Amino acid sequence: MTKRRVATDDLVRSALLMASGLVMGFWIANRSGPAISAQQQLTTANVAQGAMTTQITGTPGQTQWITLVNPASQSLAVYRFEPNNPRGALKLEAVRQFRWDLMLSEYQNQPPEVSAVESMTRGKR
């Protein structure tokens, strides 16, 4: 197994474990107590090689999006949580390593381009 495949497998395994816990927590909170009113919740958990950040968006009781970001492996995973879906509530939507994305100076941006801003501000410091 390649090093990249092992890193991706570790990310997915960690993400699924964390997402399962979050889903169970939301399910319990929505069933036995007051609903979580925040539109967005951020948490950080220690995962083998570093901290993993979790962002949950959406309305409790409706479709929610769970995004897990692992800075150590420079990757992320996005899950869709649908509590009212009888076929299953949690679905992995995307996994991506963003290391190379961060090396771009710009991509599909609106004007002004980075090079234009750089030339306008060069020498004004």
C-alpha positions as CSV (number, residue, x, y, z in Angstrom):
1,M,0.0,0.0,0.0
2,T,1.4,3.4,-0.9
3,K,2.1,6.1,1.6
4,R,-0.6,8.4,0.1
5,R,-3.2,5.6,0.2
6,V,-2.3,4.9,3.9
7,A,-2.7,8.6,4.7
8,T,-6.0,8.8,2.9
9,D,-7.2,5.6,4.7
10,D,-6.1,7.1,8.0
11,L,-8.0,10.3,7.3
12,V,-11.2,8.5,6.2
13,R,-11.0,6.2,9.3
14,S,-10.5,9.1,11.7
15,A,-13.1,11.2,9.9
16,L,-15.7,8.4,10.1
17,L,-15.0,7.8,13.7
18,M,-15.3,11.5,14.5
19,A,-18.4,12.0,12.3
20,S,-20.1,9.0,13.9
21,G,-19.6,10.5,17.3
22,L,-20.9,13.8,16.2
23,V,-24.0,12.3,14.5
24,M,-24.8,10.3,17.6
25,G,-24.4,13.4,19.7
26,F,-26.7,15.4,17.5
27,W,-29.2,12.6,17.4
28,I,-29.3,12.4,21.2
29,A,-29.5,16.1,21.6
30,N,-32.4,16.4,19.2
31,R,-34.2,13.5,20.8
32,S,-33.8,14.1,24.5
33,G,-33.1,17.8,25.0
34,P,-33.3,21.2,23.6
35,A,-32.3,21.5,19.9
36,I,-28.9,23.0,19.2
37,S,-29.7,26.4,18.0
38,A,-26.4,27.4,16.4
39,Q,-26.2,27.4,12.7
40,Q,-22.5,26.6,12.9
41,Q,-20.4,24.7,15.4
42,L,-16.7,24.4,15.3
43,T,-14.8,21.8,17.3
44,T,-11.2,20.6,17.4
45,A,-10.1,17.1,18.4
46,N,-6.7,15.6,18.6
47,V,-6.1,12.9,16.0
48,A,-3.0,10.8,15.7
49,Q,-0.8,13.4,13.9
50,G,-2.4,16.7,14.9
51,A,-5.6,18.5,15.5
52,M,-8.6,17.9,13.4
53,T,-11.1,20.7,13.0
54,T,-14.8,19.9,12.5
55,Q,-17.4,22.4,11.1
56,I,-21.1,21.6,11.2
57,T,-23.5,23.8,9.2
58,G,-27.2,23.5,8.8
59,T,-30.3,23.3,10.9
60,P,-30.8,20.5,13.4
61,G,-33.5,18.1,12.3
62,Q,-32.7,19.0,8.7
63,T,-29.8,18.3,6.3
64,Q,-26.5,19.2,7.9
65,W,-23.0,19.3,6.4
66,I,-20.0,18.1,8.4
67,T,-16.6,19.2,7.2
68,L,-13.5,17.6,8.8
69,V,-10.1,19.3,8.1
70,N,-6.8,17.6,9.0
71,P,-4.0,20.2,8.8
72,A,-1.4,17.5,9.4
73,S,-2.2,15.7,6.2
74,Q,-3.5,18.8,4.5
75,S,-6.8,17.1,3.6
76,L,-10.5,17.4,4.2
77,A,-13.6,15.3,4.1
78,V,-17.2,16.5,3.7
79,Y,-20.2,14.5,4.9
80,R,-24.0,15.1,4.5
81,F,-26.1,14.2,7.5
82,E,-29.8,13.6,6.9
83,P,-31.6,12.7,10.1
84,N,-34.9,12.0,8.4
85,N,-33.5,9.7,5.7
86,P,-34.7,6.0,6.4
87,R,-31.9,4.6,4.2
88,G,-29.1,6.1,6.3
89,A,-28.3,9.4,7.7
90,L,-24.6,9.9,7.0
91,K,-23.0,10.0,3.5
92,L,-19.4,10.8,2.5
93,E,-19.6,13.5,-0.2
94,A,-16.0,14.4,-0.9
95,V,-12.4,13.9,0.3
96,R,-9.5,16.0,-1.0
97,Q,-5.9,16.8,-0.2
98,F,-5.6,20.5,-0.6
99,R,-1.8,20.8,-0.3
100,W,-1.5,21.6,-4.1
101,D,-4.5,23.9,-4.1
102,L,-2.7,26.1,-1.6
103,M,0.2,26.5,-3.9
104,L,-1.9,28.4,-6.5
105,S,-1.7,32.2,-6.3
106,E,-5.3,32.4,-7.7
107,Y,-7.9,30.2,-9.3
108,Q,-11.3,31.3,-10.8
109,N,-11.3,34.6,-8.9
110,Q,-13.1,37.8,-9.7
111,P,-11.0,40.8,-10.8
112,P,-8.7,42.3,-9.8
113,E,-6.3,39.5,-10.2
114,V,-3.6,38.9,-7.6
115,S,-0.9,40.2,-10.1
116,A,-2.9,43.4,-10.6
117,V,-3.2,44.1,-6.9
118,E,0.5,43.3,-6.4
119,S,1.5,45.8,-9.1
120,M,-0.8,48.5,-7.8
121,T,0.5,48.2,-4.2
122,R,4.2,47.6,-5.0
123,G,6.3,50.5,-3.8
124,K,3.5,51.9,-1.5
125,R,4.8,50.3,1.7
